Amino acid sequence: MKHIPVMLRECIEGLKIEPQGIYCDCTLGRGGHSAEIASRLTTGRLIAFDQDAQAIQEAGENLAAWKDRITLVRNNFRNLKGALEELGVSGVDGILFDLGVSSPQLDDASRGFSYMADAPLDMRMDKDARLSAYDVVNGWEKEALRSILFGYGEERYAPLIAAAIVRQREIKPIETTLELVEIIR
């Protein structure tokens, strides 16, 4: 299935791409936005970031036609300034952030982002990152779990869910997405 980038036309219009400009796609994903940016460059450059090694690999294949105009950077966009300095880039003409979890990450059950299939609790954008959902669910204090659920998920039942997680993991570690779903229910 072909990936369709979100709001592609609007993003490209907003960037006002100049053929000789320098642009950053800080959320590369599979390269849909990057392909459109790169196709409009002549002497310009696109620097594309993603922390997911699989995304970098697939995007590299998808963007092969423009490889002379693109630099792929496996890094989190929070490190944008330092990464650009390492590349000798002191300024850019436009930056794109397409924030959120990408469809391929949700579709791949082994990534643990979805509750549509049973999978190990993972939920890491970067599979090499130290901390996984398993670590958080099975190791963090009840108050920290409550804080995450309420602060980031706006979950009104956060205290009850955090308490249920703590009770269950005293019996045995919570290992899969569907185990966690059952506890939340």
C-alpha positions in Angstrom: 0.0 0.0 0.0 1.3 3.4 -1.0 1.8 5.9 1.8 0.0 9.2 1.4 1.6 12.1 3.3 -0.7 14.2 5.5 -1.6 17.6 4.1 1.2 17.4 1.5 0.0 20.3 -0.7 -0.5 22.6 2.3 3.0 21.7 3.7 4.7 22.3 0.4 2.9 25.6 -0.1 3.8 26.7 3.4 7.5 25.9 2.9 7.7 28.1 -0.2 10.6 25.9 -1.5 13.4 27.6 -3.4 15.3 25.2 -5.7 18.7 26.2 -4.1 17.4 26.3 -0.4 18.2 24.2 2.6 15.3 22.4 4.2 14.7 20.0 7.1 12.1 17.3 7.4 12.3 16.6 11.1 9.9 13.6 10.9 11.0 11.7 7.9 8.9 8.6 8.3 8.8 6.8 4.9 9.7 9.9 3.0 6.5 11.1 1.5 7.0 14.8 2.3 10.7 14.6 1.7 10.2 13.2 -1.8 8.1 16.2 -2.7 10.6 18.7 -1.2 13.6 17.0 -2.8 11.8 16.9 -6.2 11.7 20.7 -6.1 15.4 21.2 -5.3 18.1 21.7 -7.9 21.2 22.8 -6.0 19.5 22.8 -2.7 19.6 20.3 0.1 17.2 18.4 2.3 18.3 17.2 5.7 15.8 14.5 6.9 15.6 13.3 10.5 14.1 10.2 12.0 15.1 8.3 15.1 13.6 5.0 13.7 16.3 3.0 11.9 13.6 1.1 9.9 12.2 4.4 8.7 15.6 5.7 7.7 16.2 2.5 5.7 12.9 2.5 3.9 12.9 6.2 3.3 16.4 5.9 1.8 15.1 3.4 -0.7 12.0 5.5 -1.4 14.1 8.6 -1.9 16.9 7.0 -4.0 16.1 9.2 -7.0 17.1 12.3 -5.1 20.0 10.9 -3.0 22.4 13.6 -4.2 20.1 16.3 -2.6 19.3 14.5 0.7 21.1 13.8 3.9 19.4 11.2 6.1 20.1 11.7 9.8 19.2 9.0 12.4 18.5 11.2 15.3 15.6 12.7 17.3 14.6 16.2 16.1 15.2 17.5 19.6 18.8 17.3 18.6 18.3 19.4 15.5 20.6 22.3 16.3 23.5 20.1 17.2 23.0 17.7 14.2 22.9 20.7 11.8 26.1 22.1 13.4 27.8 18.7 12.9 26.8 18.9 9.2 28.2 22.5 9.0 24.8 24.0 8.4 24.3 27.3 10.1 20.7 28.0 8.9 17.9 26.6 6.9 15.1 28.0 4.7 12.3 25.9 6.0 11.5 23.1 8.5 8.7 20.5 8.5 7.4 18.7 11.5 4.7 16.0 10.9 4.2 15.0 14.5 2.7 11.8 15.7 3.1 8.1 15.3 3.5 6.9 11.7 1.0 4.5 10.1 3.8 1.8 9.5 4.6 1.9 13.2 1.0 1.4 14.2 0.5 -1.3 11.5 3.5 -3.3 12.7 2.2 -5.2 15.7 5.7 -6.0 16.9 6.3 -2.3 17.7 3.6 -2.5 20.4 1.9 0.8 19.6 -1.5 -0.7 18.9 -3.9 -2.8 20.8 -5.4 -4.3 17.7 -3.0 -7.3 18.0 -1.3 -8.9 20.9 2.4 -7.9 21.0 5.2 -7.3 23.4 4.9 -4.0 25.3 7.4 -1.8 23.5 6.2 1.5 22.0 9.7 2.8 21.2 10.1 5.1 18.2 13.7 4.1 18.3 14.1 0.4 18.8 17.6 1.0 20.3 16.3 3.4 23.0 16.9 2.1 26.5 13.4 2.7 27.9 10.4 0.6 26.6 6.7 0.6 27.6 7.4 -2.7 29.4 10.0 -0.9 31.6 7.5 1.9 32.4 4.5 -0.3 33.1 6.4 -2.8 35.2 8.9 -0.5 37.0 7.5 3.0 37.5 5.8 4.0 40.7 2.0 4.3 40.8 2.1 8.1 41.0 4.4 8.3 37.9 2.1 6.1 35.9 -0.9 8.2 37.0 0.9 11.3 36.0 1.7 10.0 32.5 -1.8 8.7 31.9 -3.4 12.0 33.1 -0.9 14.5 31.8 -0.2 13.0 28.3 -3.4 11.0 27.8 -5.9 13.2 29.5 -7.2 10.0 31.0 -9.8 10.9 33.8 -9.5 7.3 35.2 -5.7 7.6 35.5 -5.6 6.9 39.3 -7.7 3.8 38.9 -5.7 2.5 35.9 -2.4 3.2 37.6 -3.6 1.3 40.7 -4.8 -1.7 38.6 -1.4 -1.8 36.8 0.5 -1.9 40.1 -1.8 -4.6 41.6 -1.4 -6.8 38.5 2.3 -6.5 38.2 2.6 -7.7 41.9 1.2 -11.0 40.6 3.3 -11.1 37.4 4.9 -8.7 35.0 2.6 -7.2 32.3 4.2 -8.3 29.1 1.9 -7.6 26.1 -0.4 -5.0 24.7 -3.5 -7.0 25.2 -2.6 -7.8 28.8 -2.4 -4.1 29.4 -5.7 -3.5 27.6 -7.4 -6.1 29.8 -6.1 -4.4 33.0 -7.3 -1.0 31.8 -10.8 -2.4 31.0 
